[in-house]
Amino acid sequence: MSLAQNEMMPFPGALQSSQPRALSAAAMQSFHQGVECLQSGEASAAVAALSRSIAHAPDFAPAHVFLGIAHALTSNIYPALDHLELATQLEQDSFAAHYTLAQLNFTLRIPQKGYAASERARKCISTLEQRKMLTDLLKEERARERNGIARPCFNKPFSVPAIVVTCVGLLAAIVAIAVRMH
């Protein structure tokens, strides 16, 4: 799945960290290089630069946010989700991390996780611009849900009768195979 660059590009507040840390010059240099690559549309180069930044500073949440975006833009969805989720764990009050995770989940048509991340982002709002961004994202998702095809959620556990029927059927298939082999 390819994601449009302007759809996943973050906002100025993404660079603000609630937990300022002393980062190495190499980590900061790689981080800024990665952000520049993202801004110029070179997502693969951004992945390399931001990966170097994280190698120097593994707990640098903004680098994880931007690396998640870069991975999403190169269609590496699982690493994108991993880095965005890690960023939300490293800085639980980071609007940028929660918002970007919500945006990616909505883009991937995983609305339950998208709404959960957007709720966490709502709790982190500190500016009017952030409130507007989140409101717009939620409006877009609701419009997509109204106009789209209903998709199953697969988040309910199987019932006991369904499990019993499946096990009996599986056991019958195994017995049938064993009888044929003899």
Protein Blocks (a to p, Z undefined) as FASTA:
>chain_A
ZZdfklmpccfklmpcfbdcdddfklmmmmmmmmmmmmnopaklmmmmmmmmmmmmmmlm
klmmmmmmmmmmnopaklmmmmmmmmmmmmmmlmklmmmmmmmmmmnopaklmmmmmmmm
mmmpcbfklmmmmmmmmmmmmmmmmmmccddfklaccdfklmmmmmmmmmmmmmmmmmmm
ZZ
